[in-house]
Amino acid sequence: MQGIDLLNRPEYTEALELWHQGRFWEVHEALEPLWQQLSGPDRELTHGVILLAAALHKARDNPRGGWRNFHKALKHLEGLPATYRGVRVVDLIEATRQALQKGPGQIPAFPRL
């Protein structure tokens, strides 16, 4: 799976549409089968995106739980370059952080190149 264009995979296409709709639990569901097949940085990116989506979902009824998932996501994303596979990783982290700070119901942008 190394070398694939992740964002053009059907799983990511579906996940990004769900993200923009604020359907964060479904983002997790869309990406999990792909995540299980990946390795290396591609796996770390996908795992981080899943955890960010979980953070946004959980924050709706448990802000502390949302922040816990956010910090778990950082462990997977902070080792990646600022931009990886067409995702502006640093901007995605910051957009999610800001959405969590503003409170439930926020839908952060998913920054792409």
N, CA, C and O atoms as CSV, one atom per row, in Angstrom:
chain,resi,resn,atom,element,x,y,z
A,1,MET,N,N,0.806,-1.201,0.000
A,1,MET,CA,C,0.000,0.000,0.000
A,1,MET,C,C,0.850,1.266,0.000
A,1,MET,O,O,0.337,2.346,-0.291
A,2,GLN,N,N,2.123,1.157,0.317
A,2,GLN,CA,C,2.981,2.338,0.331
A,2,GLN,C,C,2.957,2.979,-1.051
A,2,GLN,O,O,2.910,2.290,-2.070
A,3,GLY,N,N,2.990,4.291,-1.070
A,3,GLY,CA,C,3.058,5.018,-2.325
A,3,GLY,C,C,1.711,5.328,-2.950
A,3,GLY,O,O,1.649,5.986,-3.989
A,4,ILE,N,N,0.638,4.869,-2.337
A,4,ILE,CA,C,-0.675,5.171,-2.904
A,4,ILE,C,C,-1.038,6.623,-2.636
A,4,ILE,O,O,-0.518,7.239,-1.705
A,5,ASP,N,N,-1.921,7.159,-3.445
A,5,ASP,CA,C,-2.417,8.513,-3.238
A,5,ASP,C,C,-3.597,8.413,-2.282
A,5,ASP,O,O,-4.729,8.169,-2.698
A,6,LEU,N,N,-3.323,8.604,-1.010
A,6,LEU,CA,C,-4.320,8.364,0.026
A,6,LEU,C,C,-5.607,9.144,-0.168
A,6,LEU,O,O,-6.693,8.577,-0.051
A,7,LEU,N,N,-5.508,10.425,-0.458
A,7,LEU,CA,C,-6.711,11.246,-0.513
A,7,LEU,C,C,-7.617,10.908,-1.682
A,7,LEU,O,O,-8.778,11.316,-1.702
A,8,ASN,N,N,-7.107,10.175,-2.650
A,8,ASN,CA,C,-7.941,9.744,-3.768
A,8,ASN,C,C,-8.511,8.352,-3.576
A,8,ASN,O,O,-9.244,7.856,-4.432
A,9,ARG,N,N,-8.183,7.721,-2.467
A,9,ARG,CA,C,-8.770,6.420,-2.156
A,9,ARG,C,C,-10.252,6.611,-1.843
A,9,ARG,O,O,-10.628,7.632,-1.267
A,10,PRO,N,N,-11.090,5.661,-2.205
A,10,PRO,CA,C,-12.531,5.792,-1.913
A,10,PRO,C,C,-12.819,6.015,-0.427
A,10,PRO,O,O,-13.747,6.741,-0.072
A,11,GLU,N,N,-12.028,5.396,0.425
A,11,GLU,CA,C,-12.239,5.547,1.864
A,11,GLU,C,C,-12.036,6.999,2.306
A,11,GLU,O,O,-12.805,7.524,3.111
A,12,TYR,N,N,-10.989,7.642,1.768
A,12,TYR,CA,C,-10.745,9.037,2.122
A,12,TYR,C,C,-11.758,9.964,1.453
A,12,TYR,O,O,-12.180,10.950,2.058
A,13,THR,N,N,-12.146,9.668,0.237
A,13,THR,CA,C,-13.162,10.480,-0.435
A,13,THR,C,C,-14.441,10.500,0.402
A,13,THR,O,O,-15.029,11.557,0.630
A,14,GLU,N,N,-14.860,9.325,0.853
A,14,GLU,CA,C,-16.049,9.232,1.695
A,14,GLU,C,C,-15.829,9.941,3.036
A,14,GLU,O,O,-16.690,10.689,3.497
A,15,ALA,N,N,-14.670,9.700,3.655
A,15,ALA,CA,C,-14.382,10.287,4.968
A,15,ALA,C,C,-14.360,11.814,4.913
A,15,ALA,O,O,-14.862,12.471,5.825
A,16,LEU,N,N,-13.788,12.379,3.861
A,16,LEU,CA,C,-13.728,13.836,3.759
A,16,LEU,C,C,-15.113,14.440,3.562
A,16,LEU,O,O,-15.402,15.510,4.097
A,17,GLU,N,N,-15.960,13.774,2.808
A,17,GLU,CA,C,-17.341,14.247,2.649
A,17,GLU,C,C,-18.061,14.203,3.993
A,17,GLU,O,O,-18.772,15.143,4.348
A,18,LEU,N,N,-17.883,13.130,4.730
A,18,LEU,CA,C,-18.494,13.003,6.055
A,18,LEU,C,C,-17.942,14.059,7.012
A,18,LEU,O,O,-18.690,14.630,7.805
A,19,TRP,N,N,-16.638,14.317,6.939
A,19,TRP,CA,C,-16.012,15.346,7.792
A,19,TRP,C,C,-16.691,16.699,7.565
A,19,TRP,O,O,-17.050,17.396,8.514
A,20,HIS,N,N,-16.858,17.055,6.288
A,20,HIS,CA,C,-17.457,18.350,5.954
A,20,HIS,C,C,-18.922,18.438,6.395
A,20,HIS,O,O,-19.456,19.534,6.563
A,21,GLN,N,N,-19.561,17.297,6.579
A,21,GLN,CA,C,-20.943,17.259,7.069
A,21,GLN,C,C,-21.003,17.233,8.596
A,21,GLN,O,O,-22.083,17.319,9.181
A,22,GLY,N,N,-19.835,17.112,9.239
A,22,GLY,CA,C,-19.809,17.033,10.702
A,22,GLY,C,C,-20.185,15.664,11.237
A,22,GLY,O,O,-20.540,15.531,12.408
A,23,ARG,N,N,-20.111,14.656,10.401
A,23,ARG,CA,C,-20.454,13.282,10.796
A,23,ARG,C,C,-19.168,12.550,11.177
A,23,ARG,O,O,-18.682,11.687,10.447
A,24,PHE,N,N,-18.635,12.917,12.335
A,24,PHE,CA,C,-17.293,12.495,12.715
A,24,PHE,C,C,-17.194,11.020,13.085
A,24,PHE,O,O,-16.167,10.393,12.822
A,25,TRP,N,N,-18.228,10.454,13.686
A,25,TRP,CA,C,-18.163,9.019,13.983
A,25,TRP,C,C,-18.072,8.226,12.679
A,25,TRP,O,O,-17.345,7.236,12.595
A,26,GLU,N,N,-18.812,8.667,11.671
A,26,GLU,CA,C,-18.796,7.976,10.386
A,26,GLU,C,C,-17.445,8.124,9.679
A,26,GLU,O,O,-17.048,7.244,8.916
A,27,VAL,N,N,-16.737,9.233,9.929
A,27,VAL,CA,C,-15.368,9.386,9.393
A,27,VAL,C,C,-14.513,8.237,9.900
A,27,VAL,O,O,-13.795,7.593,9.135
A,28,HIS,N,N,-14.601,7.991,11.189
A,28,HIS,CA,C,-13.853,6.890,11.811
A,28,HIS,C,C,-14.208,5.569,11.133
A,28,HIS,O,O,-13.326,4.787,10.775
A,29,GLU,N,N,-15.495,5.332,10.964
A,29,GLU,CA,C,-15.947,4.075,10.355
A,29,GLU,C,C,-15.459,3.930,8.917
A,29,GLU,O,O,-15.111,2.829,8.490
A,30,ALA,N,N,-15.430,5.026,8.168
A,30,ALA,CA,C,-15.001,4.982,6.767
A,30,ALA,C,C,-13.510,4.684,6.638
A,30,ALA,O,O,-13.091,4.001,5.703
A,31,LEU,N,N,-12.712,5.192,7.570
A,31,LEU,CA,C,-11.256,5.063,7.449
A,31,LEU,C,C,-10.660,3.833,8.146
A,31,LEU,O,O,-9.561,3.398,7.800
A,32,GLU,N,N,-11.368,3.281,9.106
A,32,GLU,CA,C,-10.769,2.195,9.886
A,32,GLU,C,C,-10.317,1.000,9.046
A,32,GLU,O,O,-9.209,0.513,9.267
A,33,PRO,N,N,-11.119,0.496,8.088
A,33,PRO,CA,C,-10.636,-0.640,7.293
A,33,PRO,C,C,-9.345,-0.320,6.522
A,33,PRO,O,O,-8.457,-1.167,6.419
A,34,LEU,N,N,-9.246,0.893,5.986
A,34,LEU,CA,C,-8.026,1.292,5.279
A,34,LEU,C,C,-6.861,1.388,6.256
A,34,LEU,O,O,-5.774,0.880,5.979
A,35,TRP,N,N,-7.081,2.035,7.397
A,35,TRP,CA,C,-6.040,2.183,8.418
A,35,TRP,C,C,-5.426,0.830,8.775
A,35,TRP,O,O,-4.213,0.726,8.955
A,36,GLN,N,N,-6.254,-0.193,8.877
A,36,GLN,CA,C,-5.756,-1.517,9.250
A,36,GLN,C,C,-4.840,-2.119,8.192
A,36,GLN,O,O,-4.043,-3.005,8.498
A,37,GLN,N,N,-4.944,-1.653,6.961
A,37,GLN,CA,C,-4.121,-2.179,5.866
A,37,GLN,C,C,-2.807,-1.423,5.687
A,37,GLN,O,O,-1.881,-1.929,5.054
A,38,LEU,N,N,-2.725,-0.229,6.234
A,38,LEU,CA,C,-1.584,0.652,5.990
A,38,LEU,C,C,-0.440,0.383,6.957
A,38,LEU,O,O,-0.598,-0.311,7.962
A,39,SER,N,N,0.712,0.951,6.628
A,39,SER,CA,C,1.869,0.891,7.520
A,39,SER,C,C,2.628,2.211,7.409
A,39,SER,O,O,2.372,3.018,6.516
A,40,GLY,N,N,3.548,2.411,8.319
A,40,GLY,CA,C,4.414,3.586,8.286
A,40,GLY,C,C,3.661,4.895,8.418
A,40,GLY,O,O,2.623,4.956,9.076
A,41,PRO,N,N,4.185,5.952,7.787
A,41,PRO,CA,C,3.577,7.277,7.903
A,41,PRO,C,C,2.136,7.346,7.390
A,41,PRO,O,O,1.336,8.123,7.912
A,42,ASP,N,N,1.796,6.550,6.382
A,42,ASP,CA,C,0.416,6.543,5.893
A,42,ASP,C,C,-0.531,6.061,6.983
A,42,ASP,O,O,-1.624,6.600,7.153
A,43,ARG,N,N,-0.105,5.046,7.714
A,43,ARG,CA,C,-0.905,4.530,8.831
A,43,ARG,C,C,-1.009,5.581,9.941
A,43,ARG,O,O,-2.077,5.766,10.524
A,44,GLU,N,N,0.101,6.266,10.231
A,44,GLU,CA,C,0.098,7.291,11.280
A,44,GLU,C,C,-0.855,8.437,10.914
A,44,GLU,O,O,-1.620,8.901,11.759
A,45,LEU,N,N,-0.810,8.885,9.674
A,45,LEU,CA,C,-1.711,9.951,9.237
A,45,LEU,C,C,-3.158,9.516,9.399
A,45,LEU,O,O,-3.972,10.240,9.974
A,46,THR,N,N,-3.471,8.349,8.897
A,46,THR,CA,C,-4.847,7.868,8.931
A,46,THR,C,C,-5.315,7.656,10.367
A,46,THR,O,O,-6.448,7.994,10.708
A,47,HIS,N,N,-4.451,7.100,11.206
A,47,HIS,CA,C,-4.807,6.918,12.616
A,47,HIS,C,C,-5.043,8.274,13.282
A,47,HIS,O,O,-5.986,8.432,14.057
A,48,GLY,N,N,-4.192,9.242,12.979
A,48,GLY,CA,C,-4.368,10.577,13.529
A,48,GLY,C,C,-5.678,11.214,13.096
A,48,GLY,O,O,-6.362,11.836,13.909
A,49,VAL,N,N,-6.035,11.067,11.825
A,49,VAL,CA,C,-7.295,11.622,11.326
A,49,VAL,C,C,-8.478,10.947,12.026
A,49,VAL,O,O,-9.437,11.615,12.414
A,50,ILE,N,N,-8.406,9.628,12.183
A,50,ILE,CA,C,-9.463,8.897,12.893
A,50,ILE,C,C,-9.619,9.440,14.313
A,50,ILE,O,O,-10.738,9.660,14.777
A,51,LEU,N,N,-8.506,9.653,14.995
A,51,LEU,CA,C,-8.570,10.147,16.375
A,51,LEU,C,C,-9.051,11.595,16.457
A,51,LEU,O,O,-9.739,11.961,17.410
A,52,LEU,N,N,-8.700,12.417,15.478
A,52,LEU,CA,C,-9.231,13.784,15.464
A,52,LEU,C,C,-10.746,13.757,15.275
A,52,LEU,O,O,-11.475,14.501,15.931
A,53,ALA,N,N,-11.208,12.901,14.382
A,53,ALA,CA,C,-12.653,12.766,14.177
A,53,ALA,C,C,-13.321,12.262,15.456
A,53,ALA,O,O,-14.391,12.740,15.834
A,54,ALA,N,N,-12.689,11.304,16.112
A,54,ALA,CA,C,-13.227,10.793,17.377
A,54,ALA,C,C,-13.266,11.903,18.427
A,54,ALA,O,O,-14.212,11.979,19.212
A,55,ALA,N,N,-12.258,12.753,18.446
A,55,ALA,CA,C,-12.224,13.872,19.395
A,55,ALA,C,C,-13.397,14.808,19.163
A,55,ALA,O,O,-14.064,15.224,20.110
A,56,LEU,N,N,-13.645,15.135,17.915
A,56,LEU,CA,C,-14.745,16.049,17.594
A,56,LEU,C,C,-16.098,15.421,17.903
A,56,LEU,O,O,-17.014,16.107,18.356
A,57,HIS,N,N,-16.222,14.138,17.663
A,57,HIS,CA,C,-17.466,13.423,17.989
A,57,HIS,C,C,-17.676,13.383,19.498
A,57,HIS,O,O,-18.752,13.718,19.993
A,58,LYS,N,N,-16.648,12.972,20.218
A,58,LYS,CA,C,-16.747,12.814,21.672
A,58,LYS,C,C,-16.984,14.154,22.371
A,58,LYS,O,O,-17.698,14.210,23.372
A,59,ALA,N,N,-16.399,15.219,21.857
A,59,ALA,CA,C,-16.517,16.535,22.489
A,59,ALA,C,C,-17.954,17.025,22.540
A,59,ALA,O,O,-18.274,17.906,23.338
A,60,ARG,N,N,-18.814,16.483,21.718
A,60,ARG,CA,C,-20.211,16.915,21.707
A,60,ARG,C,C,-20.904,16.638,23.035
A,60,ARG,O,O,-21.758,17.413,23.464
A,61,ASP,N,N,-20.539,15.535,23.688
A,61,ASP,CA,C,-21.173,15.241,24.973
A,61,ASP,C,C,-20.170,15.117,26.118
A,61,ASP,O,O,-20.563,14.989,27.277
A,62,ASN,N,N,-18.881,15.152,25.799
A,62,ASN,CA,C,-17.867,15.022,26.836
A,62,ASN,C,C,-16.600,15.759,26.393
A,62,ASN,O,O,-15.698,15.140,25.827
A,63,PRO,N,N,-16.517,17.064,26.639
A,63,PRO,CA,C,-15.355,17.829,26.188
A,63,PRO,C,C,-14.017,17.240,26.654
A,63,PRO,O,O,-13.047,17.246,25.896
A,64,ARG,N,N,-13.954,16.741,27.873
A,64,ARG,CA,C,-12.689,16.150,28.357
A,64,ARG,C,C,-12.294,14.935,27.525
A,64,ARG,O,O,-11.120,14.740,27.211
A,65,GLY,N,N,-13.293,14.117,27.172
A,65,GLY,CA,C,-13.027,12.960,26.319
A,65,GLY,C,C,-12.556,13.380,24.932
A,65,GLY,O,O,-11.712,12.724,24.322
A,66,GLY,N,N,-13.116,14.483,24.447
A,66,GLY,CA,C,-12.667,15.014,23.160
A,66,GLY,C,C,-11.201,15.411,23.209
A,66,GLY,O,O,-10.431,15.095,22.303
A,67,TRP,N,N,-10.825,16.104,24.272
A,67,TRP,CA,C,-9.418,16.510,24.407
A,67,TRP,C,C,-8.500,15.310,24.566
A,67,TRP,O,O,-7.375,15.332,24.066
A,68,ARG,N,N,-8.948,14.264,25.248
A,68,ARG,CA,C,-8.117,13.047,25.377
A,68,ARG,C,C,-7.825,12.458,23.992
A,68,ARG,O,O,-6.684,12.109,23.690
A,69,ASN,N,N,-8.852,12.352,23.162
A,69,ASN,CA,C,-8.642,11.821,21.811
A,69,ASN,C,C,-7.768,12.748,20.981
A,69,ASN,O,O,-6.960,12.285,20.176
A,70,PHE,N,N,-7.921,14.049,21.172
A,70,PHE,CA,C,-7.085,15.005,20.454
A,70,PHE,C,C,-5.616,14.769,20.784
A,70,PHE,O,O,-4.774,14.753,19.887
A,71,HIS,N,N,-5.306,14.588,22.057
A,71,HIS,CA,C,-3.908,14.380,22.456
A,71,HIS,C,C,-3.375,13.032,21.980
A,71,HIS,O,O,-2.185,12.906,21.692
A,72,LYS,N,N,-4.228,12.039,21.896
A,72,LYS,CA,C,-3.823,10.756,21.307
A,72,LYS,C,C,-3.471,10.965,19.826
A,72,LYS,O,O,-2.488,10.411,19.333
A,73,ALA,N,N,-4.277,11.760,19.128
A,73,ALA,CA,C,-4.034,12.027,17.701
A,73,ALA,C,C,-2.681,12.696,17.503
A,73,ALA,O,O,-1.961,12.385,16.553
A,74,LEU,N,N,-2.335,13.620,18.404
A,74,LEU,CA,C,-1.060,14.325,18.275
A,74,LEU,C,C,0.120,13.359,18.261
A,74,LEU,O,O,1.097,13.586,17.547
A,75,LYS,N,N,0.038,12.303,19.030
A,75,LYS,CA,C,1.129,11.323,19.082
A,75,LYS,C,C,1.373,10.691,17.710
A,75,LYS,O,O,2.489,10.266,17.410
A,76,HIS,N,N,0.349,10.631,16.894
A,76,HIS,CA,C,0.480,10.037,15.554
A,76,HIS,C,C,0.817,11.075,14.490
A,76,HIS,O,O,1.472,10.758,13.498
A,77,LEU,N,N,0.378,12.298,14.689
A,77,LEU,CA,C,0.523,13.321,13.652
A,77,LEU,C,C,1.776,14.175,13.795
A,77,LEU,O,O,2.319,14.639,12.792
A,78,GLU,N,N,2.239,14.388,15.004
A,78,GLU,CA,C,3.350,15.320,15.203
A,78,GLU,C,C,4.671,14.833,14.620
A,78,GLU,O,O,5.584,15.636,14.427
A,79,GLY,N,N,4.794,13.558,14.339
A,79,GLY,CA,C,6.012,13.041,13.727
A,79,GLY,C,C,6.031,13.151,12.210
A,79,GLY,O,O,7.037,12.848,11.569
A,80,LEU,N,N,4.923,13.582,11.648
A,80,LEU,CA,C,4.827,13.718,10.191
A,80,LEU,C,C,5.307,15.094,9.753
A,80,LEU,O,O,5.332,16.024,10.559
A,81,PRO,N,N,5.685,15.233,8.490
A,81,PRO,CA,C,6.012,16.570,7.975
A,81,PRO,C,C,4.788,17.490,8.063
A,81,PRO,O,O,3.660,17.013,8.193
A,82,ALA,N,N,5.008,18.788,7.992
A,82,ALA,CA,C,3.918,19.762,8.068
A,82,ALA,C,C,2.859,19.504,7.001
A,82,ALA,O,O,1.667,19.710,7.229
A,83,THR,N,N,3.307,19.054,5.845
A,83,THR,CA,C,2.410,18.654,4.761
A,83,THR,C,C,2.782,17.234,4.379
A,83,THR,O,O,3.946,16.936,4.112
A,84,TYR,N,N,1.795,16.370,4.354
A,84,TYR,CA,C,2.049,14.967,4.025
A,84,TYR,C,C,0.890,14.444,3.199
A,84,TYR,O,O,-0.268,14.562,3.601
A,85,ARG,N,N,1.189,13.874,2.062
A,85,ARG,CA,C,0.204,13.252,1.175
A,85,ARG,C,C,-0.958,14.184,0.834
A,85,ARG,O,O,-2.103,13.751,0.711
A,86,GLY,N,N,-0.647,15.447,0.685
A,86,GLY,CA,C,-1.677,16.404,0.306
A,86,GLY,C,C,-2.472,16.979,1.461
A,86,GLY,O,O,-3.376,17.788,1.254
A,87,VAL,N,N,-2.139,16.563,2.683
A,87,VAL,CA,C,-2.821,17.076,3.869
A,87,VAL,C,C,-1.893,18.070,4.558
A,87,VAL,O,O,-0.728,17.766,4.816
A,88,ARG,N,N,-2.407,19.242,4.849
A,88,ARG,CA,C,-1.633,20.214,5.637
A,88,ARG,C,C,-1.816,19.827,7.100
A,88,ARG,O,O,-2.701,20.335,7.789
A,89,VAL,N,N,-0.961,18.916,7.556
A,89,VAL,CA,C,-1.095,18.277,8.861
A,89,VAL,C,C,-1.123,19.303,9.987
A,89,VAL,O,O,-1.985,19.237,10.863
A,90,VAL,N,N,-0.193,20.245,9.972
A,90,VAL,CA,C,-0.126,21.258,11.033
A,90,VAL,C,C,-1.418,22.068,11.070
A,90,VAL,O,O,-1.931,22.370,12.148
A,91,ASP,N,N,-1.939,22.416,9.913
A,91,ASP,CA,C,-3.173,23.193,9.848
A,91,ASP,C,C,-4.384,22.365,10.300
A,91,ASP,O,O,-5.305,22.903,10.914
A,92,LEU,N,N,-4.385,21.074,10.002
A,92,LEU,CA,C,-5.465,20.194,10.441
A,92,LEU,C,C,-5.483,20.102,11.968
A,92,LEU,O,O,-6.544,20.170,12.589
A,93,ILE,N,N,-4.316,19.950,12.556
A,93,ILE,CA,C,-4.221,19.913,14.016
A,93,ILE,C,C,-4.753,21.212,14.606
A,93,ILE,O,O,-5.556,21.190,15.539
A,94,GLU,N,N,-4.310,22.340,14.069
A,94,GLU,CA,C,-4.720,23.637,14.612
A,94,GLU,C,C,-6.215,23.896,14.399
A,94,GLU,O,O,-6.874,24.430,15.291
A,95,ALA,N,N,-6.750,23.535,13.260
A,95,ALA,CA,C,-8.180,23.726,13.004
A,95,ALA,C,C,-9.018,22.896,13.975
A,95,ALA,O,O,-10.052,23.351,14.463
A,96,THR,N,N,-8.563,21.683,14.247
A,96,THR,CA,C,-9.283,20.832,15.187
A,96,THR,C,C,-9.166,21.379,16.602
A,96,THR,O,O,-10.146,21.382,17.347
A,97,ARG,N,N,-7.976,21.842,16.979
A,97,ARG,CA,C,-7.774,22.440,18.302
A,97,ARG,C,C,-8.747,23.618,18.499
A,97,ARG,O,O,-9.407,23.726,19.532
A,98,GLN,N,N,-8.818,24.481,17.504
A,98,GLN,CA,C,-9.699,25.647,17.600
A,98,GLN,C,C,-11.170,25.237,17.698
A,98,GLN,O,O,-11.933,25.831,18.461
A,99,ALA,N,N,-11.563,24.230,16.932
A,99,ALA,CA,C,-12.947,23.754,16.989
A,99,ALA,C,C,-13.272,23.207,18.374
A,99,ALA,O,O,-14.360,23.452,18.896
A,100,LEU,N,N,-12.349,22.476,18.966
A,100,LEU,CA,C,-12.574,21.944,20.304
A,100,LEU,C,C,-12.646,23.063,21.339
A,100,LEU,O,O,-13.415,22.977,22.296
A,101,GLN,N,N,-11.857,24.097,21.152
A,101,GLN,CA,C,-11.884,25.227,22.082
A,101,GLN,C,C,-13.195,25.998,21.988
A,101,GLN,O,O,-13.689,26.503,22.996
A,102,LYS,N,N,-13.755,26.091,20.802
A,102,LYS,CA,C,-15.007,26.844,20.609
A,102,LYS,C,C,-16.212,26.095,21.155
A,102,LYS,O,O,-17.210,26.713,21.525
A,103,GLY,N,N,-16.129,24.778,21.208
A,103,GLY,CA,C,-17.223,24.013,21.787
A,103,GLY,C,C,-17.918,23.106,20.794
A,103,GLY,O,O,-17.595,23.091,19.606
A,104,PRO,N,N,-18.881,22.347,21.302
A,104,PRO,CA,C,-19.581,21.337,20.502
A,104,PRO,C,C,-20.212,21.908,19.232
A,104,PRO,O,O,-20.649,23.058,19.182
A,105,GLY,N,N,-20.238,21.063,18.226
A,105,GLY,CA,C,-20.898,21.418,16.977
A,105,GLY,C,C,-20.024,22.098,15.945
A,105,GLY,O,O,-20.469,22.347,14.824
A,106,GLN,N,N,-18.795,22.400,16.300
A,106,GLN,CA,C,-17.889,23.053,15.350
A,106,GLN,C,C,-17.395,22.034,14.318
A,106,GLN,O,O,-17.118,20.882,14.650
A,107,ILE,N,N,-17.292,22.472,13.080
A,107,ILE,CA,C,-16.771,21.620,12.006
A,107,ILE,C,C,-15.534,22.308,11.443
A,107,ILE,O,O,-15.643,23.254,10.664
A,108,PRO,N,N,-14.362,21.831,11.837
A,108,PRO,CA,C,-13.147,22.464,11.331
A,108,PRO,C,C,-12.908,22.105,9.864
A,108,PRO,O,O,-13.363,21.072,9.375
A,109,ALA,N,N,-12.199,22.968,9.197
A,109,ALA,CA,C,-11.767,22.671,7.823
A,109,ALA,C,C,-10.831,21.475,7.850
A,109,ALA,O,O,-10.185,21.200,8.861
A,110,PHE,N,N,-10.764,20.770,6.734
A,110,PHE,CA,C,-9.783,19.699,6.555
A,110,PHE,C,C,-8.797,20.232,5.528
A,110,PHE,O,O,-9.022,20.085,4.326
A,111,PRO,N,N,-7.700,20.853,5.981
A,111,PRO,CA,C,-6.787,21.563,5.062
A,111,PRO,C,C,-6.037,20.614,4.134
A,111,PRO,O,O,-5.328,19.709,4.573
A,112,ARG,N,N,-6.218,20.849,2.851
A,112,ARG,CA,C,-5.526,20.079,1.817
A,112,ARG,C,C,-4.743,21.031,0.945
A,112,ARG,O,O,-4.978,22.240,0.944
A,113,LEU,N,N,-3.812,20.472,0.205
A,113,LEU,CA,C,-3.058,21.274,-0.748
A,113,LEU,C,C,-3.917,21.606,-1.952
A,113,LEU,O,O,-3.455,22.281,-2.872
